Amino acid sequence: MRDKTQTNSTAPGDRLIRVGAVVFFIGAVATLVTLAPLLLDTTPFPTYMFVLSMLMGVGFLIAGAGVFQSVAAGRRQARAGAAGSAPR
């Protein structure tokens, strides 16, 4: 089956995984920026920076939804293939 898959084709859920990775990365950077003043004993950032840190979890959930969507599409495709190749 892999020999028939094109390298530039996108499976269902791929876009959600990519968006989730970007949002997770932004949240990770915000977390590092937020924790730096606490570790360096300087003035902490305002509350909105801590809210931006929550983007790590949001990105993880978005990417997880993309993985589940991709798995569901793979199962549907496998069922359709098994139904089409059943002996008569």
Stockholm file with secondary structure:
# STOCKHOLM 1.0

chainA/1-88         MRDKTQTNSTAPGDRLIRVGAVVFFIGAVATLVTLAPLLLDTTPFPTYMFVLSMLMGVGFLIAGAGVFQSVAAGRRQARAGAAGSAPR
#=GR chainA/1-88 SS CGGGSCTTCCCTTHHHHHHHHHHHHHHHHHHHHHHHHHHTTSCCCCHHHHHHHTHHHHHHHHHHHHHHHHHHHHHHHHHHHHHHTCCC
#=GC SS_cons        CGGGSCTTCCCTTHHHHHHHHHHHHHHHHHHHHHHHHHHTTSCCCCHHHHHHHTHHHHHHHHHHHHHHHHHHHHHHHHHHHHHHTCCC
//
